[in-house]
Structure formats: structure tokens, C-alpha cells
Amino acid sequence: MNPRVAFYTFGCRLNQAETAILEQQFEKKGYQVVDFREAADLVVVNTCTVTENGDADTRRLVNKINRLNPRARIALVGCQAQVQREKLLALPNVHWVVGNEEKMELTRILQEHREDEKPQVITPAIRRRSFTIPVAGIDRKHTRANLKIQDGCDFFCAFCIIPYARGRARSREFEDILQEARQLVAAGHRELVITGINVGTYRYQGKTVFDVVAALEELEGLKRIRISSIEPTTIPLDFLKKMRRGSRLCRYLHIPLQSGSNEILQRMNRRYTREEFAEFLWQVHREVPNICLGTDVIVGFPGETEAHFEETYAFLRQLPLAYFHVFSYSERPWAKSRKLPGKVPREEIERRSKRLRELSARKRRIYLEQQIGRVEMVLFEQEKKGYWSGLTDTYVRVKVQSAEDLKNRLRAVRLDEIDGQTMIGHLV
Ligand code: SF4
């Protein structure tokens, strides 16, 4: 019988993209990929280390695997494996700890590993070179598929562990990206999400992220191209022209701000001022009608006083943002901010985070209210209890009642009302 393997993914979209590729690789080697809750011979966990929670989550998950699946052997791969190998190796029943440089080689590593061998730790330094990916990360559950174009980062923001866990910035070979994109479209994906750690810094033989989008637009059958998250100083202005002209590039940008105080931005080693950020955001808002703009913000960075926080709050309130993700600052090994004075107490971080989350919910509501009465194209994904649900290019989830099979179809919908986080509409 074929060996059975289950996967579990923590963290970002890039991890999800990589797990999808690993699944394909394992299938090609004759494994049967099963759901995480089913009995498996091997469980592969793609770990995350961006916050302290990520670390605790891995520990809890390993305990759960041992309870659900006591005979399964466990491979912990990815970011946490790269920077905290000893800690992970101490967890029960862990046979492999494989960092980011080698994790895509996991099937080969398992093949070479003898049953009687001790647990293996493979975490070499991450090399800086362009890369290719041999198989397509087809995602059977979603209409969208992630397309990895880049990895690593050179920006070294003070709070961030990523340049250590994922290494320095490197780009995927241009033709290799297109090859995977063609396979994903042929497998039925209608939307591709351009994914990486710092995608705006993509550089391969003179090509930039703009060239990637332009080449993807030529693919027949592909309806949408979405940029996952992009650093403020790296966004090509020509993207705005494309979005305005109704190209396949979605009217959606997620641009991490992190703080609305110049003093804190400087301490964070971010590369812009609040004025520059605001100017850019307003420009996008003016030039691309109805665009959905989102951001990330970190609360409680060392040295963040009540006044800095209020500055951030007021700044976010006046910006044309449709939502923001709020992260409570957590201290990471390696990151420079560990050594900064002015730690903010945990309760204070929680209080500030709560206020920002409430503000984000209000901003979201305002954005959704602005959608009522509009006709938007919706890419439908799934049906539940007579309602089909899908997303607009502006990332609004929409439900319509229909007896038609709408799976993977792009249809015009008039948006009638708000229902919690989603909108109800009808086909036109
Ligand atoms: S830009 Fe800053 S926050 Fe983003 S991955 Fe690079 S170092 Fe981390």
C-alpha cells in the first residue's frame, strides 16, 4: 500500500504556496496525500516563526499529532526549523527538522534516510541565488492558486526575523514562473496570487514584478492576477494605470504600514515616512476608483508611547483604508528590536490592539456600504445551502442565490446588502 502523508501549514501565503508544491512532489513519488485528521505514516508541518504564537502553535500541534496519530513520524520544515532547530528536535516523535534551504528537497531526504537512523536536522545556511520550482502548486480546494515568484528579504526591519529565517532576497527565474502559471491555468485556476516575501523587489535579468504581471496577462484562460502584499516603497506606479484600465490586475493592494508615527517608523528601520505613505495611498485612491486598500500595523513596538499610539490611530482613521490587520508586537530571537529600550506592558498592547481592531471593523463597514448598488464581477468558488459564494477583484466576499452551476465562473453581480463580513447580491 502507498505510504500516507498529511500536511499542516502555519503562517503566510508563501508557506501555503510551498506546501501545495510539496503535496504535488509527494504524490509524484507515490505517496497518498490525506487529510490532516486521517491516519498517516508521515505528517509534514510547514512552520512559522514570525510571532511567539507561531512557536507555541508548533508545540501544541506536535502534541495533537501524537494524540491523533501516535504512529506517524513527524517532519518539521520551514522558518522555525531554520532558526530553532534544537527546540523542535526536543519535541516528541520528531524525525526530521529541515530548514528553508532544503525543505523542497524533502522527498529526497526521506528516501535517503534509513529507518534506524537518529532524527535528522538539515538546516544549512540559505544561499543567495535565483531559483526554479520543478512542479506546479495546484490547489484542489480553491479557485485561486498562489504563484511564488520571490523569497527572502534584504530590508532588515528591526522587528522582523524573516531575513534570518528565509534568507536574503532572491528571485525565481522568469520563464519558470510562466511555466508554472501555464500549468495552474490548465489545471483550472482562474486567479493567480503573486506571492513572495518582498515581491516588489523581484529582479531577474532586468525583469521586475511589473514584467511578471504583464507576461501573466497574456495567458489565455487566466481571469485575475492579484498581488498578495507589497512593501510601500516597491510598488510600480504603472500598476495603477493597469488597474484603472480594467486589466486583469485586481484593484487590491495590501501595503504594510506598521506604525503611523515617524519616530517609531525610524526605530523600526522602515524606509518611508508617514507623509510619504499617506501621499502614495491617496494617489492610489484617486487614480483607481473603488480600490480596496489594506494594511498591517504593529502595536506595542519598544518605545511606543501613548502619544505615538494616538498618532497611529488618528493616521489610520483618516486614510482611505478598507481594513487593517493588527499585530501585537512580540519579541523574536535575532531581530534587532529585542535590544531596544521601552518595552510596552502586555495589557497595554492588548488594550491598544483592541482599539485598532474596532477601528478596522468600522472602516471595513464603511467600505462595504460604499459597495451597495454597484455591479461587480464575482469569481465564484463554492455553493452552500443554495448560495454561491465568491470574491470580487476588490476582495469582497459575495453570496448569491442561484440554481446554476457557478463554480469557477466570473459573473456580474449587483451588490444589494451587507451580511456581516460578506455581501448579498444577485446575478445581472
Ligand atoms: S520588509 Fe521588513 S517586515 Fe517585510 S520581510 Fe522584509 S524585513 Fe520583514
Residues whose N, C-alpha, C, O or C-beta is under 5 A from the ligand:
A	BS01	SF4	C153 F155 F156 C157 C160 I162 I197
